[in-house]
């Protein structure tokens, strides 16, 4: 497994969570990384991405509420999620690609983590 996601849980609307995604030694800390999510019965959708140099991309639903960051020394990526809404309920997956440019495109990513479940109740 090249990426290991963690930090999911069950929270109330308005609460915060921080997800982590640790890369194995087989991955480069300079690879672009991203978070996607998949709600029950829906396609996997883009949430946020960060390039090897720290450039970021966000979905419209994530802008202003979520912050993506990375620690290249530890080879870990984070997603700070604030003001969570029931619509944020999903399995969150982290992904990586073998170049350092962030992308919103799911097919651009070469390897994936196993997912962590976030449940937000109203």
N, CA, C and O atoms as a GROMACS GRO file, in nm:
protein
  488
    1UNK      N    1   0.085  -0.118   0.000
    1UNK     CA    2   0.000   0.000   0.000
    1UNK      C    3   0.089   0.123   0.000
    1UNK      O    4   0.176   0.139   0.086
    2UNK      N    5   0.067   0.210  -0.096
    2UNK     CA    6   0.155   0.326  -0.108
    2UNK      C    7   0.108   0.445  -0.026
    2UNK      O    8   0.189   0.528   0.015
    3UNK      N    9  -0.022   0.455  -0.001
    3UNK     CA   10  -0.077   0.562   0.078
    3UNK      C   11  -0.169   0.507   0.186
    3UNK      O   12  -0.244   0.412   0.161
    4UNK      N   13  -0.164   0.565   0.303
    4UNK     CA   14  -0.247   0.521   0.415
    4UNK      C   15  -0.323   0.640   0.468
    4UNK      O   16  -0.265   0.732   0.526
    5UNK      N   17  -0.456   0.638   0.448
    5UNK     CA   18  -0.541   0.748   0.496
    5UNK      C   19  -0.593   0.717   0.636
    5UNK      O   20  -0.617   0.602   0.671
    6UNK      N   21  -0.609   0.822   0.715
    6UNK     CA   22  -0.663   0.807   0.850
    6UNK      C   23  -0.729   0.936   0.894
    6UNK      O   24  -0.716   1.039   0.828
    7UNK      N   25  -0.799   0.931   1.007
    7UNK     CA   26  -0.857   1.052   1.065
    7UNK      C   27  -1.007   1.067   1.049
    7UNK      O   28  -1.066   1.161   1.102
    8UNK      N   29  -1.070   0.977   0.977
    8UNK     CA   30  -1.214   0.985   0.960
    8UNK      C   31  -1.288   0.956   1.090
    8UNK      O   32  -1.229   0.911   1.188
    9UNK      N   33  -1.417   0.984   1.090
    9UNK     CA   34  -1.497   0.959   1.207
    9UNK      C   35  -1.637   1.011   1.191
    9UNK      O   36  -1.676   1.057   1.084
   10UNK      N   37  -1.713   1.005   1.299
   10UNK     CA   38  -1.851   1.054   1.300
   10UNK      C   39  -1.857   1.182   1.381
   10UNK      O   40  -1.817   1.185   1.498
   11UNK      N   41  -1.908   1.288   1.320
   11UNK     CA   42  -1.915   1.419   1.385
   11UNK      C   43  -2.052   1.482   1.359
   11UNK      O   44  -2.131   1.433   1.279
   12UNK      N   45  -2.075   1.592   1.427
   12UNK     CA   46  -2.197   1.670   1.408
   12UNK      C   47  -2.172   1.780   1.306
   12UNK      O   48  -2.058   1.823   1.286
   13UNK      N   49  -2.278   1.826   1.244
   13UNK     CA   50  -2.267   1.938   1.151
   13UNK      C   51  -2.205   2.058   1.224
   13UNK      O   52  -2.242   2.089   1.337
   14UNK      N   53  -2.111   2.124   1.156
   14UNK     CA   54  -2.041   2.237   1.215
   14UNK      C   55  -1.909   2.202   1.280
   14UNK      O   56  -1.828   2.290   1.308
   15UNK      N   57  -1.886   2.073   1.302
   15UNK     CA   58  -1.761   2.028   1.363
   15UNK      C   59  -1.647   2.027   1.261
   15UNK      O   60  -1.667   2.053   1.142
   16UNK      N   61  -1.528   1.995   1.311
   16UNK     CA   62  -1.409   1.988   1.227
   16UNK      C   63  -1.344   1.849   1.238
   16UNK      O   64  -1.361   1.779   1.338
   17UNK      N   65  -1.272   1.812   1.135
   17UNK     CA   66  -1.192   1.691   1.134
   17UNK      C   67  -1.064   1.718   1.055
   17UNK      O   68  -1.063   1.803   0.966
   18UNK      N   69  -0.958   1.647   1.088
   18UNK     CA   70  -0.838   1.654   1.007
   18UNK      C   71  -0.801   1.514   0.960
   18UNK      O   72  -0.779   1.423   1.041
   19UNK      N   73  -0.795   1.498   0.831
   19UNK     CA   74  -0.754   1.372   0.771
   19UNK      C   75  -0.604   1.376   0.744
   19UNK      O   76  -0.547   1.481   0.716
   20UNK      N   77  -0.542   1.260   0.752
   20UNK     CA   78  -0.400   1.246   0.720
   20UNK      C   79  -0.383   1.138   0.615
   20UNK      O   80  -0.463   1.045   0.605
   21UNK      N   81  -0.277   1.152   0.537
   21UNK     CA   82  -0.246   1.053   0.434
   21UNK      C   83  -0.094   1.036   0.433
   21UNK      O   84  -0.021   1.125   0.389
   22UNK      N   85  -0.049   0.923   0.480
   22UNK     CA   86   0.094   0.898   0.490
   22UNK      C   87   0.142   0.819   0.369
   22UNK      O   88   0.082   0.718   0.332
   23UNK      N   89   0.250   0.865   0.310
   23UNK     CA   90   0.308   0.796   0.196
   23UNK      C   91   0.412   0.694   0.240
   23UNK      O   92   0.487   0.719   0.334
   24UNK      N   93   0.416   0.581   0.173
   24UNK     CA   94   0.517   0.480   0.204
   24UNK      C   95   0.653   0.522   0.147
   24UNK      O   96   0.664   0.623   0.077
   25UNK      N   97   0.756   0.443   0.178
   25UNK     CA   98   0.889   0.474   0.128
   25UNK      C   99   0.897   0.459  -0.023
   25UNK      O  100   0.992   0.506  -0.086
   26UNK      N  101   0.797   0.394  -0.082
   26UNK     CA  102   0.794   0.376  -0.227
   26UNK      C  103   0.747   0.502  -0.299
   26UNK      O  104   0.754   0.511  -0.422
   27UNK      N  105   0.699   0.599  -0.223
   27UNK     CA  106   0.648   0.721  -0.285
   27UNK      C  107   0.744   0.837  -0.261
   27UNK      O  108   0.821   0.837  -0.165
   28UNK      N  109   0.739   0.934  -0.351
   28UNK     CA  110   0.822   1.052  -0.336
   28UNK      C  111   0.742   1.160  -0.264
   28UNK      O  112   0.624   1.180  -0.293
   29UNK      N  113   0.805   1.229  -0.173
   29UNK     CA  114   0.738   1.338  -0.103
   29UNK      C  115   0.714   1.457  -0.194
   29UNK      O  116   0.648   1.553  -0.154
   30UNK      N  117   0.765   1.452  -0.316
   30UNK     CA  118   0.743   1.561  -0.412
   30UNK      C  119   0.630   1.530  -0.510
   30UNK      O  120   0.594   1.615  -0.592
   31UNK      N  121   0.574   1.412  -0.503
   31UNK     CA  122   0.460   1.379  -0.589
   31UNK      C  123   0.344   1.471  -0.558
   31UNK      O  124   0.325   1.509  -0.442
   32UNK      N  125   0.266   1.507  -0.657
   32UNK     CA  126   0.140   1.574  -0.630
   32UNK      C  127   0.046   1.477  -0.559
   32UNK      O  128   0.047   1.357  -0.588
   33UNK      N  129  -0.033   1.528  -0.467
   33UNK     CA  130  -0.127   1.447  -0.392
   33UNK      C  131  -0.264   1.513  -0.394
   33UNK      O  132  -0.277   1.634  -0.416
   34UNK      N  133  -0.367   1.433  -0.370
   34UNK     CA  134  -0.502   1.487  -0.374
   34UNK      C  135  -0.593   1.408  -0.281
   34UNK      O  136  -0.563   1.296  -0.240
   35UNK      N  137  -0.704   1.470  -0.251
   35UNK     CA  138  -0.814   1.406  -0.181
   35UNK      C  139  -0.934   1.400  -0.275
   35UNK      O  140  -0.970   1.498  -0.340
   36UNK      N  141  -0.994   1.284  -0.280
   36UNK     CA  142  -1.121   1.264  -0.348
   36UNK      C  143  -1.218   1.204  -0.246
   36UNK      O  144  -1.177   1.156  -0.141
   37UNK      N  145  -1.345   1.209  -0.277
   37UNK     CA  146  -1.443   1.147  -0.188
   37UNK      C  147  -1.553   1.080  -0.268
   37UNK      O  148  -1.581   1.117  -0.382
   38UNK      N  149  -1.614   0.980  -0.205
   38UNK     CA  150  -1.721   0.908  -0.272
   38UNK      C  151  -1.834   0.884  -0.172
   38UNK      O  152  -1.818   0.811  -0.074
   39UNK      N  153  -1.947   0.947  -0.200
   39UNK     CA  154  -2.066   0.928  -0.118
   39UNK      C  155  -2.142   0.806  -0.169
   39UNK      O  156  -2.124   0.767  -0.285
   40UNK      N  157  -2.225   0.745  -0.085
   40UNK     CA  158  -2.300   0.626  -0.128
   40UNK      C  159  -2.382   0.653  -0.254
   40UNK      O  160  -2.458   0.749  -0.260
   41UNK      N  161  -2.365   0.567  -0.353
   41UNK     CA  162  -2.440   0.580  -0.476
   41UNK      C  163  -2.393   0.686  -0.572
   41UNK      O  164  -2.457   0.712  -0.674
   42UNK      N  165  -2.280   0.750  -0.540
   42UNK     CA  166  -2.230   0.858  -0.626
   42UNK      C  167  -2.090   0.826  -0.676
   42UNK      O  168  -2.021   0.739  -0.622
   43UNK      N  169  -2.050   0.899  -0.779
   43UNK     CA  170  -1.915   0.883  -0.832
   43UNK      C  171  -1.812   0.945  -0.737
   43UNK      O  172  -1.846   1.031  -0.655
   44UNK      N  173  -1.689   0.900  -0.750
   44UNK     CA  174  -1.580   0.960  -0.673
   44UNK      C  175  -1.553   1.099  -0.728
   44UNK      O  176  -1.537   1.116  -0.849
   45UNK      N  177  -1.547   1.198  -0.641
   45UNK     CA  178  -1.529   1.337  -0.686
   45UNK      C  179  -1.408   1.403  -0.621
   45UNK      O  180  -1.366   1.367  -0.511
   46UNK      N  181  -1.356   1.498  -0.692
   46UNK     CA  182  -1.239   1.573  -0.647
   46UNK      C  183  -1.274   1.664  -0.530
   46UNK      O  184  -1.382   1.724  -0.526
   47UNK      N  185  -1.181   1.673  -0.432
   47UNK     CA  186  -1.199   1.763  -0.319
   47UNK      C  187  -1.089   1.869  -0.318
   47UNK      O  188  -1.118   1.989  -0.319
   48UNK      N  189  -0.964   1.826  -0.315
   48UNK     CA  190  -0.852   1.920  -0.308
   48UNK      C  191  -0.725   1.850  -0.353
   48UNK      O  192  -0.714   1.727  -0.346
   49UNK      N  193  -0.629   1.929  -0.401
   49UNK     CA  194  -0.502   1.873  -0.445
   49UNK      C  195  -0.390   1.969  -0.409
   49UNK      O  196  -0.410   2.090  -0.394
   50UNK      N  197  -0.270   1.912  -0.395
   50UNK     CA  198  -0.153   1.993  -0.364
   50UNK      C  199  -0.036   1.942  -0.443
   50UNK      O  200  -0.009   1.822  -0.447
   51UNK      N  201   0.036   2.034  -0.508
   51UNK     CA  202   0.151   1.996  -0.586
   51UNK      C  203   0.274   1.978  -0.499
   51UNK      O  204   0.274   2.007  -0.380
   52UNK      N  205   0.379   1.931  -0.563
   52UNK     CA  206   0.503   1.908  -0.490
   52UNK      C  207   0.563   2.034  -0.431
   52UNK      O  208   0.637   2.027  -0.333
   53UNK      N  209   0.533   2.148  -0.490
   53UNK     CA  210   0.584   2.276  -0.442
   53UNK      C  211   0.484   2.352  -0.356
   53UNK      O  212   0.511   2.465  -0.314
   54UNK      N  213   0.370   2.289  -0.329
   54UNK     CA  214   0.272   2.350  -0.240
   54UNK      C  215   0.157   2.422  -0.306
   54UNK      O  216   0.070   2.476  -0.238
   55UNK      N  217   0.153   2.425  -0.440
   55UNK     CA  218   0.039   2.486  -0.508
   55UNK      C  219  -0.086   2.402  -0.482
   55UNK      O  220  -0.078   2.280  -0.476
   56UNK      N  221  -0.200   2.468  -0.467
   56UNK     CA  222  -0.322   2.397  -0.428
   56UNK      C  223  -0.438   2.421  -0.523
   56UNK      O  224  -0.444   2.524  -0.591
   57UNK      N  225  -0.528   2.324  -0.528
   57UNK     CA  226  -0.653   2.333  -0.603
   57UNK      C  227  -0.765   2.286  -0.511
   57UNK      O  228  -0.744   2.196  -0.429
   58UNK      N  229  -0.883   2.346  -0.524
   58UNK     CA  230  -0.997   2.307  -0.442
   58UNK      C  231  -1.122   2.297  -0.528
   58UNK      O  232  -1.138   2.368  -0.627
   59UNK      N  233  -1.211   2.207  -0.488
   59UNK     CA  234  -1.343   2.204  -0.548
   59UNK      C  235  -1.423   2.322  -0.493
   59UNK      O  236  -1.386   2.380  -0.391
   60UNK      N  237  -1.530   2.357  -0.560
   60UNK     CA  238  -1.612   2.467  -0.513
   60UNK      C  239  -1.668   2.439  -0.374
   60UNK      O  240  -1.680   2.531  -0.292
   61UNK      N  241  -1.703   2.314  -0.346
   61UNK     CA  242  -1.761   2.282  -0.216
   61UNK      C  243  -1.658   2.288  -0.104
   61UNK      O  244  -1.694   2.305   0.013
   62UNK      N  245  -1.532   2.274  -0.138
   62UNK     CA  246  -1.426   2.273  -0.037
   62UNK      C  247  -1.369   2.412  -0.010
   62UNK      O  248  -1.317   2.438   0.098
   63UNK      N  249  -1.378   2.499  -0.107
   63UNK     CA  250  -1.320   2.633  -0.092
   63UNK      C  251  -1.377   2.704   0.030
   63UNK      O  252  -1.499   2.710   0.049
   64UNK      N  253  -1.288   2.759   0.111
   64UNK     CA  254  -1.330   2.836   0.227
   64UNK      C  255  -1.356   2.752   0.351
   64UNK      O  256  -1.363   2.807   0.462
   65UNK      N  257  -1.370   2.621   0.335
   65UNK     CA  258  -1.395   2.535   0.451
   65UNK      C  259  -1.283   2.434   0.475
   65UNK      O  260  -1.253   2.400   0.589
   66UNK      N  261  -1.222   2.387   0.368
   66UNK     CA  262  -1.118   2.284   0.378
   66UNK      C  263  -0.983   2.344   0.342
   66UNK      O  264  -0.973   2.435   0.260
   67UNK      N  265  -0.878   2.292   0.406
   67UNK     CA  266  -0.742   2.335   0.376
   67UNK      C  267  -0.654   2.211   0.357
   67UNK      O  268  -0.646   2.126   0.446
   68UNK      N  269  -0.590   2.203   0.243
   68UNK     CA  270  -0.498   2.093   0.217
   68UNK      C  271  -0.356   2.140   0.244
   68UNK      O  272  -0.320   2.254   0.213
   69UNK      N  273  -0.275   2.053   0.300
   69UNK     CA  274  -0.136   2.088   0.329
   69UNK      C  275  -0.052   1.960   0.326
   69UNK      O  276  -0.105   1.849   0.318
   70UNK      N  277   0.078   1.978   0.331
   70UNK     CA  278   0.166   1.861   0.331
   70UNK      C  279   0.292   1.889   0.409
   70UNK      O  280   0.336   2.004   0.421
   71UNK      N  281   0.350   1.783   0.461
   71UNK     CA  282   0.479   1.789   0.528
   71UNK      C  283   0.571   1.700   0.447
   71UNK      O  284   0.564   1.577   0.458
   72UNK      N  285   0.655   1.759   0.366
   72UNK     CA  286   0.740   1.680   0.276
   72UNK      C  287   0.847   1.602   0.351
   72UNK      O  288   0.895   1.500   0.301
   73UNK      N  289   0.885   1.648   0.468
   73UNK     CA  290   0.985   1.575   0.546
   73UNK      C  291   0.925   1.443   0.595
   73UNK      O  292   0.990   1.338   0.589
   74UNK      N  293   0.802   1.450   0.644
   74UNK     CA  294   0.736   1.330   0.694
   74UNK      C  295   0.664   1.252   0.583
   74UNK      O  296   0.621   1.139   0.605
   75UNK      N  297   0.652   1.313   0.465
   75UNK     CA  298   0.578   1.252   0.354
   75UNK      C  299   0.433   1.226   0.394
   75UNK      O  300   0.380   1.116   0.373
   76UNK      N  301   0.370   1.327   0.450
   76UNK     CA  302   0.232   1.318   0.494
   76UNK      C  303   0.154   1.437   0.437
   76UNK      O  304   0.203   1.549   0.432
   77UNK      N  305   0.031   1.409   0.394
   77UNK     CA  306  -0.060   1.512   0.346
   77UNK      C  307  -0.176   1.520   0.443
   77UNK      O  308  -0.215   1.421   0.504
   78UNK      N  309  -0.233   1.641   0.457
   78UNK     CA  310  -0.344   1.661   0.549
   78UNK      C  311  -0.461   1.728   0.477
   78UNK      O  312  -0.445   1.796   0.375
   79UNK      N  313  -0.578   1.707   0.534
   79UNK     CA  314  -0.696   1.781   0.490
   79UNK      C  315  -0.769   1.827   0.615
   79UNK      O  316  -0.832   1.747   0.684
   80UNK      N  317  -0.759   1.957   0.644
   80UNK     CA  318  -0.832   2.014   0.756
   80UNK      C  319  -0.970   2.052   0.706
   80UNK      O  320  -0.984   2.134   0.615
   81UNK      N  321  -1.072   1.993   0.767
   81UNK     CA  322  -1.209   2.017   0.724
   81UNK      C  323  -1.285   2.087   0.836
   81UNK      O  324  -1.300   2.033   0.945
   82UNK      N  325  -1.331   2.207   0.809
   82UNK     CA  326  -1.406   2.286   0.907
   82UNK      C  327  -1.551   2.303   0.862
   82UNK      O  328  -1.584   2.285   0.744
   83UNK      N  329  -1.635   2.338   0.956
   83UNK     CA  330  -1.776   2.364   0.928
   83UNK      C  331  -1.835   2.251   0.842
   83UNK      O  332  -1.894   2.275   0.737
   84UNK      N  333  -1.819   2.130   0.889
   84UNK     CA  334  -1.866   2.015   0.813
   84UNK      C  335  -2.017   2.013   0.803
   84UNK      O  336  -2.089   2.055   0.893
   85UNK      N  337  -2.064   1.962   0.690
   85UNK     CA  338  -2.206   1.954   0.659
   85UNK      C  339  -2.242   1.808   0.631
   85UNK      O  340  -2.156   1.729   0.593
   86UNK      N  341  -2.369   1.772   0.649
   86UNK     CA  342  -2.410   1.634   0.617
   86UNK      C  343  -2.374   1.593   0.475
   86UNK      O  344  -2.348   1.476   0.448
   87UNK      N  345  -2.371   1.690   0.384
   87UNK     CA  346  -2.336   1.660   0.244
   87UNK      C  347  -2.188   1.621   0.228
   87UNK      O  348  -2.148   1.573   0.122
   88UNK      N  349  -2.108   1.641   0.332
   88UNK     CA  350  -1.967   1.600   0.327
   88UNK      C  351  -1.949   1.453   0.363
   88UNK      O  352  -1.837   1.401   0.355
   89UNK      N  353  -2.055   1.387   0.402
   89UNK     CA  354  -2.047   1.245   0.437
   89UNK      C  355  -2.003   1.164   0.316
   89UNK      O  356  -2.067   1.168   0.210
   90UNK      N  357  -1.894   1.090   0.332
   90UNK     CA  358  -1.838   1.013   0.222
   90UNK      C  359  -1.716   0.935   0.271
   90UNK      O  360  -1.667   0.957   0.382
   91UNK      N  361  -1.670   0.844   0.187
   91UNK     CA  362  -1.538   0.785   0.208
   91UNK      C  363  -1.438   0.876   0.138
   91UNK      O  364  -1.453   0.906   0.020
   92UNK      N  365  -1.337   0.918   0.211
   92UNK     CA  366  -1.236   1.008   0.158
   92UNK      C  367  -1.112   0.928   0.121
   92UNK      O  368  -1.058   0.852   0.203
   93UNK      N  369  -1.067   0.945  -0.002
   93UNK     CA  370  -0.951   0.873  -0.054
   93UNK      C  371  -0.838   0.973  -0.083
   93UNK      O  372  -0.863   1.083  -0.133
   94UNK      N  373  -0.716   0.933  -0.052
   94UNK     CA  374  -0.603   1.013  -0.096
   94UNK      C  375  -0.538   0.945  -0.216
   94UNK      O  376  -0.545   0.823  -0.232
   95UNK      N  377  -0.477   1.026  -0.298
   95UNK     CA  378  -0.419   0.977  -0.423
   95UNK      C  379  -0.290   1.051  -0.450
   95UNK      O  380  -0.268   1.162  -0.401
   96UNK      N  381  -0.203   0.987  -0.530
   96UNK     CA  382  -0.076   1.050  -0.567
   96UNK      C  383  -0.046   1.028  -0.713
   96UNK      O  384  -0.094   0.933  -0.774
   97UNK      N  385   0.033   1.116  -0.769
   97UNK     CA  386   0.076   1.100  -0.908
   97UNK      C  387   0.225   1.122  -0.914
   97UNK      O  388   0.284   1.188  -0.829
   98UNK      N  389   0.286   1.066  -1.019
   98UNK     CA  390   0.432   1.059  -1.027
   98UNK      C  391   0.498   1.187  -1.077
   98UNK      O  392   0.617   1.187  -1.106
   99UNK      N  393   0.421   1.294  -1.087
   99UNK     CA  394   0.479   1.424  -1.118
   99UNK      C  395   0.432   1.522  -1.013
   99UNK      O  396   0.342   1.490  -0.935
  100UNK      N  397   0.490   1.641  -1.010
  100UNK     CA  398   0.463   1.731  -0.898
  100UNK      C  399   0.355   1.835  -0.925
  100UNK      O  400   0.340   1.929  -0.848
  101UNK      N  401   0.280   1.820  -1.033
  101UNK     CA  402   0.174   1.915  -1.066
  101UNK      C  403   0.040   1.865  -1.017
  101UNK      O  404   0.000   1.753  -1.049
  102UNK      N  405  -0.030   1.946  -0.941
  102UNK     CA  406  -0.162   1.910  -0.891
  102UNK      C  407  -0.263   1.905  -1.005
  102UNK      O  408  -0.251   1.978  -1.103
  103UNK      N  409  -0.362   1.818  -0.991
  103UNK     CA  410  -0.466   1.803  -1.091
  103UNK      C  411  -0.599   1.773  -1.024
  103UNK      O  412  -0.603   1.713  -0.916
  104UNK      N  413  -0.708   1.814  -1.089
  104UNK     CA  414  -0.842   1.783  -1.040
  104UNK      C  415  -0.895   1.654  -1.102
  104UNK      O  416  -1.003   1.608  -1.066
  105UNK      N  417  -0.820   1.596  -1.195
  105UNK     CA  418  -0.866   1.483  -1.273
  105UNK      C  419  -0.832   1.352  -1.204
  105UNK      O  420  -0.716   1.325  -1.176
  106UNK      N  421  -0.932   1.272  -1.178
  106UNK     CA  422  -0.911   1.144  -1.109
  106UNK      C  423  -0.815   1.054  -1.186
  106UNK      O  424  -0.730   0.989  -1.126
  107UNK      N  425  -0.828   1.050  -1.318
  107UNK     CA  426  -0.744   0.961  -1.399
  107UNK      C  427  -0.598   1.004  -1.402
  107UNK      O  428  -0.513   0.927  -1.446
  108UNK      N  429  -0.568   1.123  -1.356
  108UNK     CA  430  -0.430   1.172  -1.355
  108UNK      C  431  -0.347   1.111  -1.243
  108UNK      O  432  -0.225   1.122  -1.243
  109UNK      N  433  -0.413   1.046  -1.147
  109UNK     CA  434  -0.344   0.993  -1.030
  109UNK      C  435  -0.309   0.846  -1.049
  109UNK      O  436  -0.388   0.767  -1.100
  110UNK      N  437  -0.189   0.814  -1.007
  110UNK     CA  438  -0.132   0.683  -1.035
  110UNK      C  439  -0.151   0.582  -0.920
  110UNK      O  440  -0.152   0.462  -0.945
  111UNK      N  441  -0.166   0.630  -0.799
  111UNK     CA  442  -0.180   0.538  -0.686
  111UNK      C  443  -0.274   0.598  -0.582
  111UNK      O  444  -0.288   0.720  -0.571
  112UNK      N  445  -0.339   0.509  -0.506
  112UNK     CA  446  -0.446   0.549  -0.415
  112UNK      C  447  -0.431   0.484  -0.279
  112UNK      O  448  -0.371   0.378  -0.265
  113UNK      N  449  -0.487   0.550  -0.179
  113UNK     CA  450  -0.499   0.491  -0.047
  113UNK      C  451  -0.630   0.417  -0.034
  113UNK      O  452  -0.710   0.413  -0.127
  114UNK      N  453  -0.652   0.360   0.083
  114UNK     CA  454  -0.768   0.272   0.103
  114UNK      C  455  -0.895   0.346   0.143
  114UNK      O  456  -1.002   0.285   0.140
  115UNK      N  457  -0.890   0.471   0.177
  115UNK     CA  458  -1.009   0.546   0.214
  115UNK      C  459  -1.036   0.549   0.363
  115UNK      O  460  -1.004   0.454   0.435
  116UNK      N  461  -1.095   0.660   0.407
  116UNK     CA  462  -1.135   0.674   0.547
  116UNK      C  463  -1.275   0.737   0.548
  116UNK      O  464  -1.301   0.832   0.475
  117UNK      N  465  -1.363   0.683   0.631
  117UNK     CA  466  -1.504   0.725   0.630
  117UNK      C  467  -1.527   0.846   0.718
  117UNK      O  468  -1.486   0.850   0.834
  118UNK      N  469  -1.594   0.944   0.661
  118UNK     CA  470  -1.638   1.063   0.734
  118UNK      C  471  -1.790   1.066   0.732
  118UNK      O  472  -1.851   1.062   0.626
  119UNK      N  473  -1.850   1.072   0.849
  119UNK     CA  474  -1.995   1.078   0.862
  119UNK      C  475  -2.032   1.203   0.939
  119UNK      O  476  -1.986   1.223   1.052
  120UNK      N  477  -2.114   1.288   0.878
  120UNK     CA  478  -2.155   1.413   0.940
  120UNK      C  479  -2.306   1.407   0.960
  120UNK      O  480  -2.381   1.393   0.863
  121UNK      N  481  -2.350   1.417   1.082
  121UNK     CA  482  -2.494   1.412   1.111
  121UNK      C  483  -2.545   1.551   1.144
  121UNK      O  484  -2.472   1.635   1.197
  122UNK      N  485  -2.672   1.573   1.112
  122UNK     CA  486  -2.731   1.706   1.134
  122UNK      C  487  -2.786   1.720   1.274
  122UNK      O  488  -2.840   1.825   1.309
   0.00000   0.00000   0.00000
